[in-house]
Amino acid sequence: MTNNSIASRFPDGVTWTRQLDIIQTRDAYADSARGVISEEQAHNAYTEVSSWAEYQASPLLRLSQLESHLNCQAIHYKDESVRFGLGSFKALGGAYAVLKYVAGRYLEHHGSPVLLERIRRGDIKDFAAGLKVVTATDGNHGRSVAWGAANAGCPCRIYIHAEVSQGREDAIKALGAEVIRIEGDYDESVRLCAAEAQQHGWQMISDTSYPGYTEIPSNVMAGYTVLATEVIEELKEPPTHLFLQAGVGGLAAAIAARFWMEYGADRPHITVVESSYSDCVLQSFLQQSPATVAIKEETIMAGLSCGEMSLLAWQILSGCCDQVMTISDEQVATTMKLFADGAMASSPVEAGECAVPGVLALMASVTDAPQDFRNARVLVLGCEGATDPDVYRRLLDSVA
Ligand SMILES: Cc1ncc(COP(=O)(O)O)c(C=O)c1O
């Protein structure tokens, strides 16, 4: 057994911090969820995004070594590290929502529709130049919005918080966006962005939602469903279990919704995975409404460091999430290293810090109840690659 085999790295298995089981009735796709993402919205997002010139379905890898280690039938890993050259699934959401926003404003002004592909090619950039888009981000979402804005020709301003790494800031600036760094945390950057957008008449393209602000985040989430549609098209047999990581819950809800609309009452078992430092989804289930938690410490899983659950995500997940699990930072870098060393799949995989919580939650579940996973076909989301190469390298180097 080599030092970097899964068994040697995790001789006693993996532990979760908290786990909450939720009793759900298994029904057809609910109207409350359809009100957030309809079948038509998911279909349109897929048709649109898959027509883009640089589009390629992201790889669906088999984690064959983890399968043997955990004794599972199949573990599929959706590798978003290559998505549109932006390094994460976020490339699907923010950019798509920017285009939908510009299209909406064009229709209002001109009384005739414009194809999103024409906006993306910059065909109406003189019109788009008058529409400023802004967002708050911990990195990946802002990069997606900046990319969509650059393609369309919109001016773009991105708000980041004190802990966002320099590498993520540089990646956003490289797309031509103006970047404002604040002293506070993610939720404060969201509030400042919203206040300044209102004051100046700029459009917020947020990946989170709250009462009175839902149309744009629902387009962001519709963009994310493309990832799930690709999995559904590729797999002959649907997964039995999904492990979906959450910050505000938008990604998890979008993927859950897409599987729920496809398979109805036969949908997979859905586990949402959070950092124990920012467990707003878990707290939402405890209080039965979207919760806000104060973030006392920042997790190294930067994209998951969100204290306020998205209202739209709650509308979906409250009806289909079967379990919420929180995990600590402790085993994140070790798991990234196992991916990088080729100890998870048949070859090395570039898995960033937000790409591994699903795998950790799966490992913790199997440690607890191996018999439940013998015939399991599991889907985990490799949401990001080395979106900040310096952070990625530092985390890998921290593993002895
Ligand atoms: C790489 C990555 N994974 C997961 C998430 C969580 O997504 P959401 O905030 O929609 O729950 C984020 C959020 O930024 C992210 O950047």
The ligand as a Tripos MOL2 file, in Angstrom:
@<TRIPOS>MOLECULE
LIG
   16    16     1     0     0
SMALL
NO_CHARGES

@<TRIPOS>ATOM
      1 C1        -16.4940   25.9140   -6.9230 C.3       1 LIG1
      2 C2        -17.7590   26.1440   -6.1840 C.ar      1 LIG1
      3 N1        -18.4800   25.1020   -5.7620 N.ar      1 LIG1
      4 C3        -19.6570   25.2660   -5.1310 C.ar      1 LIG1
      5 C4        -20.1530   26.5020   -4.8740 C.ar      1 LIG1
      6 C5        -21.4680   26.6280   -4.1500 C.3       1 LIG1
      7 O1        -22.5050   27.0540   -5.0040 O.3       1 LIG1
      8 P1        -23.8030   27.7580   -4.3880 P.3       1 LIG1
      9 O2        -23.3320   29.0260   -3.7430 O.co2     1 LIG1
     10 O3        -24.7020   27.9650   -5.5590 O.co2     1 LIG1
     11 O4        -24.3630   26.8250   -3.3860 O.co2     1 LIG1
     12 C6        -19.4350   27.5860   -5.2840 C.ar      1 LIG1
     13 C7        -19.9490   28.9050   -5.0230 C.2       1 LIG1
     14 O5        -19.3550   29.9060   -5.3770 O.2       1 LIG1
     15 C8        -18.2070   27.4130   -5.9640 C.ar      1 LIG1
     16 O6        -17.4740   28.4530   -6.3810 O.3       1 LIG1
@<TRIPOS>BOND
     1     1     2 1
     2     2     3 ar
     3     2    15 ar
     4     3     4 ar
     5     4     5 ar
     6     5     6 1
     7     5    12 ar
     8     6     7 1
     9     7     8 1
    10     8     9 2
    11     8    10 1
    12     8    11 1
    13    12    13 1
    14    12    15 ar
    15    13    14 2
    16    15    16 1
@<TRIPOS>SUBSTRUCTURE
     1 LIG1         1 GROUP 0 **** ****
